[in-house]
Amino acid sequence: MRLLVIEDEPGIAGFLKEGLEEEYFAVDVAGDGKKGLDLAMTNEYDVLIIDWMIPVLSGIEVCRQVRKSGSTVPILFLTAKDTLDDVVFGLDAGANDYIKKPFEFEELLARIRVQLRNRNNGDDSLRAGKVHINPATHQVFCNGNEITLTPKEFSLLEYLMRSKDKVCTRSRIIEHVWDIHFDSDTSVIDVYITFLRKKLEAAGCLNVIQTIRGVGYIIREPEPA
């Protein structure tokens, strides 16, 4: 999953990027509202985390412009503003949630998971046939047996599962599972797909990830027997 953090305090931005990447997210960071808005408008993100008090364009203005474009990407405000009027103002501008500074990182993670769950019709787990993912615990099961994946393998499988029944192009995968600065050579995706297939097949989950030749990959829900 790919996140955008718009935060002008380098210490906080670095802390968030490092912590979120340890949780298997791909993270882009912008230090002001204009750069953040440019990234939000030109790339596809799963969640935006925006500080209210940022230079050039405020977080409120960034939020308004994103919503004006028609985007429904979840937006979390991260700010020291904490009055009721501030909260209402931020939510009315189009934010989905609001977390006050100082904050606990685990709370932020929980709020991100809520937004991802809401996009998944309220279900926190991801399923396709005999494969089951628990994003909160980073566990993967096949036929009820847990499979051990590396962080990048997990991120790749999670992205494909969240896009179930939709073709994921290599360019979209590289943006969501790696990050915007990753080398344009997407052959690494094929290597990780091979790793994933071997582990899934060894556990008895066959043909989970299908190749769309010349385009990318897809996970389809199996037809009822």
N, C-alpha and C positions, 0 to 999 in steps of 0.2 A: 504494500500500500504506500502511496506517495503523499506526503504532507508538505505544505508550505508554511513556514514560520516567518512572520513579518514582525521583527523586533529590533529596535535600535540599540539596545544595551548589549554590547558584545559578550559580556559574561553570561547573561541570561540566554542569549541566542546560542552560544556555544554549548551551554549546559543542556538546553533542549535538544539541539541537534545530536549531541553525543548520546543522551539518554534515549531518545526516540529511535536512533539507529541501533542501539543495543536491543530494542524491542522489535527489530526486524523491519522498521519502516525506512523507506527512502525519503530523505529530507532535503528540501531546498530552503535557503534562508535569504531574506531580503532585509536590508537595514533601514529602509525608509518606505513610505507609502507608495511613491511613484514606482519604484523598482518592484515592490510587491504586487502592485496592480498590474504592471506589465507582465509579470510571471503568471499571475492568476488568469489573465486574459489569453495568454498564448500557450498555456500548458493545461493538462487535465490533472486535477488533484482530487484526492479522496476526502481531505479535510483541510481547511485553512485555519491557522492559529494566528490571531492578529492582536497585537498590542494596540490599545486605544491611542495612547500619546506617542505618536511617531512623527518624524519630520516630513516635510514636503506635502504629503497628504495624510490626514488623520486616519486612524483606523475606521472611524465612522464613515468617512468619505469612501475609503476603499470598499467597505462593505456595501455601501449604497451603489457604487459603480458595478460591483460584481453582480448584485441582484438586478440592476437595470439591464445588464446584458442578457438576462434570462437564466443565468446559472443557478442551479439548486444545490451546489456544493455546500456541505455543512461548514458553518463558520463558528469558531469559538473565540470570544473576546478574552484576552488575558490583560488585566489592567488593575491599577491601584484605585480606580474610581469605584466607590462602593455604596453610594447612596441609592435609595430605592428609585429616585428619578433617573439616576445614571443607568441602572439596570434596565428600566423600562425603555429608556431612550435607545440603548444599544440593541435590545431585542426588537424594537420597532423599526430600527434601521435595517433589519434583516438577519441578525445573528441568531443562531440556533441555541447557543448556550453562553455562559458567562462565568469565568473563574477569576477570583480576586487574588491579587498579590498581597502578601506572600502566599505561596500555594505549596501543597505537597505533590510531588511528581506522580505518586500513585493515584491521586485524585484526578489529575489531568489525564492519565492513561484511561481511567475508568470512564471519563466523560468522552474521550475519543471513541472508546469501544461502544458507548451508547449511540453515538452518531452513526457509526458503521453498522450497528445492529438495526437502527431505524431504517437504514437504506436496504437492509436485508429482510424487510418486512417483519421486524421485531424478533427475529431468531438470531441468537448469538452464534450458533453453530452453523457449519457449512457441510452439506452432504451432497454426494453424487454417487448413487449406487451403494456399493459396499465401503466407500471412503467417507470418513467423518473427520472434520477438523474442529478443534476447539481453539479459536483465536486467543482467548484470554489466557490459556495455559500453554499455548504453543504445542499442543499435542495433536498427533495424527494417528488415526486408527483405520485399519483395513480388516474387514471381517471380525471386528471387535478386538483385534490385536494391535498394540501400539507399534508404530514404525518410528525409528529414530532418523530425523532429518537434520542436516546442517541448517543454520539460520537462512542462508540464501535459498536452499532447496525449499524450506518452509514458505518463505516469502513468495517464491514463484508458484508453488502449488496453491497457496491462499489466493493469489491474484487470479489464477485460472479458475478456481472454484467460485470466487465472487462474480466472475464473468461467465458462469455456467451457461451453456447453450449459445454463447456468442463467440465469434472468432476473435482471438487476440493476436493482432499483428506483432511482428518482432519489434517494430518501433514503439508500440504502446507498452509492450512488456519491458523493454529496456528502460523506458521512462518511469514506469511504476515500481519495478523491482530493484533496479539499480538507481541511477539518478540522472538529472539533466546534464551533468558534466561527464557522463560515462562515454568512453570511446564509441564512435558510430558503428564500429564493427560488431554486429549482433551474433556472431558465430558462438559466443560464449553461451547464449541461450540454448542452442542445440546441445551443447555439452551437458548443461544442467538438466535439460529435458531427459537426456539419456540416463543420467544418474537417478532421476525421479522414477522413470519407468522401471528400471531394474529393481529398485526398492519396493515399488508397488507390486510388480509382478511376482517378486519373491514371496510377498505376503498373500498372494492369491488374487490380487486385483488386476485383472488383465484389461488392456485396451482402454484404460481410463483417459489417457491423454492422446488425442488424435491429431494427426498432422494434416493441415490444409496446405497442400503443396504450393510453394511460391508465395504463401501469405503468412502463415503462422500456425497457431495451435488452438484447439478447442476441447473443452470437457463437456460432454453431453450427458444428460440424465438418461440412463438406460431405459429402453422400452419395457413396459410391463410384460412379464412372462405369460 
